[in-house]
Amino acid sequence: MARSLAGRRVLLTGASSGIGRCLAERLARKGARLIVSARSADKLDELAARLKVSGEVLAVPADVTNAEDRQQLLETAQVRFGGLDALINNAGVASFGHFTGGTEAILRQVMEVNFFAPAELMRSAIPLLRNGEQPAIVNVASMCGRCGLPAWSEYSASKFALVGLAEALRAEMARYDMDVLTVLPGLTNTDLGKHLLRNEGRMKLDYSQGMSPAAVADAILAAIEKNRAETVLGEARWMLRVKRWFPGLLNRLMTRKVGQLYAHS
Ligand SMILES: NC(=O)c1ccc[n+]([C@@H]2O[C@H](COP(=O)([O-])OP(=O)(O)OC[C@H]3O[C@@H](n4cnc5c(N)ncnc54)[C@H](OP(=O)(O)O)[C@@H]3O)[C@@H](O)[C@H]2O)c1
């Protein structure tokens, strides 16, 4: 069933930059009542001040990996809005480089931010969402959540975990009339590449050639309004099609590319 966002109480993580910031702008324009969150309090305050002309926007700084911070987000929704209608898990980090050169600390940090934090935020938010209007959980994953890419091993693992959890929850939450939506963007022109926990991959990635965060935010908004279970965006579309129909070919292409990049090392 289609969903109107006017007056809906929405908690959005990762709102201080990139896709999250563009999505916050669009949600505010639609008349949603918003809690925008990330660690950067200054950026959130600037965003909330700018969006307040469109509607009710609360800036709540939080580190999603911190259980008390997550609780604070939900308490704010309960106290200030009287509940919650949608949770959008968008905060994320990545690490770029071959797995053998990484560390346990990096693997754990990527899993904490991209998987354990949204998982526990979902678990804690479900009691609130159950009493919400047309409730929804939206997870911004990645094409790496359906296709593991070399040099993105930790990131792929975290996004696969998130996509798998969402798939399992979809049927569990149906008994509460709660929708669980997954978004799988391809390369997007944001600061994700500047915030990498490790940047040692050899393939040159030009983020400026990726989708604009505005276009991705438009697509996420459309997915929420049209209630699309899964939305695949950008080059993720052809990549996932090739994986589905020609998995051996995709593996050969990736193997060849890695071989070329590491031919002289
Ligand atoms: N860019 C791409 O090519 C691409 C492609 C597919 C999927 N995605 C996904 O899209 C989502 C948004 O990423 P983006 O591209 O917009 O990158 P971005 O500009 O770097 O935004 C990442 C957001 O996550 C927040 N964040 C990171 N760690 C956090 C933590 N521990 N606690 C709370 N917030 C945290 C950051 O805010 P603070 O630093 O202020 O905390 C920021 O608001 C991510 O889940 C990413 O995996 C991106």
PDBQT file of the ligand as one rigid body, heavy atoms in Angstrom, charges set to zero:
ROOT
HETATM    1  N1  LIG A 301      28.623   6.399  -1.397  1.00  0.00    +0.000 N 
HETATM    2  C1  LIG A 301      28.443   5.215  -1.953  1.00  0.00    +0.000 C 
HETATM    3  O1  LIG A 301      29.037   4.908  -3.007  1.00  0.00    +0.000 OA
HETATM    4  C2  LIG A 301      27.464   4.237  -1.351  1.00  0.00    +0.000 A 
HETATM    5  C3  LIG A 301      27.052   3.161  -2.149  1.00  0.00    +0.000 A 
HETATM    6  C4  LIG A 301      26.168   2.228  -1.610  1.00  0.00    +0.000 A 
HETATM    7  C5  LIG A 301      25.697   2.386  -0.312  1.00  0.00    +0.000 A 
HETATM    8  N2  LIG A 301      26.101   3.449   0.444  1.00  0.00    +0.000 N 
HETATM    9  C6  LIG A 301      25.601   3.536   1.815  1.00  0.00    +0.000 C 
HETATM   10  O2  LIG A 301      24.885   4.742   1.974  1.00  0.00    +0.000 OA
HETATM   11  C7  LIG A 301      24.880   5.110   3.359  1.00  0.00    +0.000 C 
HETATM   12  C8  LIG A 301      25.216   6.578   3.486  1.00  0.00    +0.000 C 
HETATM   13  O3  LIG A 301      26.567   6.777   3.058  1.00  0.00    +0.000 OA
HETATM   14  P1  LIG A 301      27.056   8.042   2.213  1.00  0.00    +0.000 P 
HETATM   15  O4  LIG A 301      27.525   7.538   0.908  1.00  0.00    +0.000 OA
HETATM   16  O5  LIG A 301      26.061   9.125   2.257  1.00  0.00    +0.000 OA
HETATM   17  O6  LIG A 301      28.402   8.404   3.018  1.00  0.00    +0.000 OA
HETATM   18  P2  LIG A 301      28.773   9.608   3.998  1.00  0.00    +0.000 P 
HETATM   19  O7  LIG A 301      28.574  10.906   3.309  1.00  0.00    +0.000 OA
HETATM   20  O8  LIG A 301      30.136   9.283   4.520  1.00  0.00    +0.000 OA
HETATM   21  O9  LIG A 301      27.698   9.477   5.153  1.00  0.00    +0.000 OA
HETATM   22  C9  LIG A 301      27.819   8.514   6.169  1.00  0.00    +0.000 C 
HETATM   23  C10 LIG A 301      26.937   8.946   7.328  1.00  0.00    +0.000 C 
HETATM   24  O10 LIG A 301      27.021   7.973   8.377  1.00  0.00    +0.000 OA
HETATM   25  C11 LIG A 301      27.310   8.637   9.604  1.00  0.00    +0.000 C 
HETATM   26  N3  LIG A 301      28.047   7.754  10.500  1.00  0.00    +0.000 N 
HETATM   27  C12 LIG A 301      29.182   7.067  10.273  1.00  0.00    +0.000 A 
HETATM   28  N4  LIG A 301      29.559   6.402  11.370  1.00  0.00    +0.000 NA
HETATM   29  C13 LIG A 301      28.638   6.659  12.321  1.00  0.00    +0.000 A 
HETATM   30  C14 LIG A 301      28.467   6.264  13.680  1.00  0.00    +0.000 A 
HETATM   31  N5  LIG A 301      29.348   5.460  14.313  1.00  0.00    +0.000 N 
HETATM   32  N6  LIG A 301      27.383   6.727  14.364  1.00  0.00    +0.000 NA
HETATM   33  C15 LIG A 301      26.502   7.548  13.764  1.00  0.00    +0.000 A 
HETATM   34  N7  LIG A 301      26.594   7.953  12.473  1.00  0.00    +0.000 NA
HETATM   35  C16 LIG A 301      27.665   7.514  11.775  1.00  0.00    +0.000 A 
HETATM   36  C17 LIG A 301      28.116   9.873   9.203  1.00  0.00    +0.000 C 
HETATM   37  O11 LIG A 301      27.979  10.905  10.150  1.00  0.00    +0.000 OA
HETATM   38  P3  LIG A 301      29.055  11.321  11.281  1.00  0.00    +0.000 P 
HETATM   39  O12 LIG A 301      30.418  11.121  10.700  1.00  0.00    +0.000 OA
HETATM   40  O13 LIG A 301      28.686  12.741  11.551  1.00  0.00    +0.000 OA
HETATM   41  O14 LIG A 301      28.751  10.423  12.423  1.00  0.00    +0.000 OA
HETATM   42  C18 LIG A 301      27.385  10.280   7.918  1.00  0.00    +0.000 C 
HETATM   43  O15 LIG A 301      26.256  11.056   8.240  1.00  0.00    +0.000 OA
HETATM   44  C19 LIG A 301      25.896   4.182   4.056  1.00  0.00    +0.000 C 
HETATM   45  O16 LIG A 301      25.215   3.164   4.751  1.00  0.00    +0.000 OA
HETATM   46  C20 LIG A 301      26.689   3.597   2.883  1.00  0.00    +0.000 C 
HETATM   47  O17 LIG A 301      27.206   2.328   3.189  1.00  0.00    +0.000 OA
HETATM   48  C21 LIG A 301      26.965   4.377  -0.055  1.00  0.00    +0.000 A 
ENDROOT
TORSDOF 0
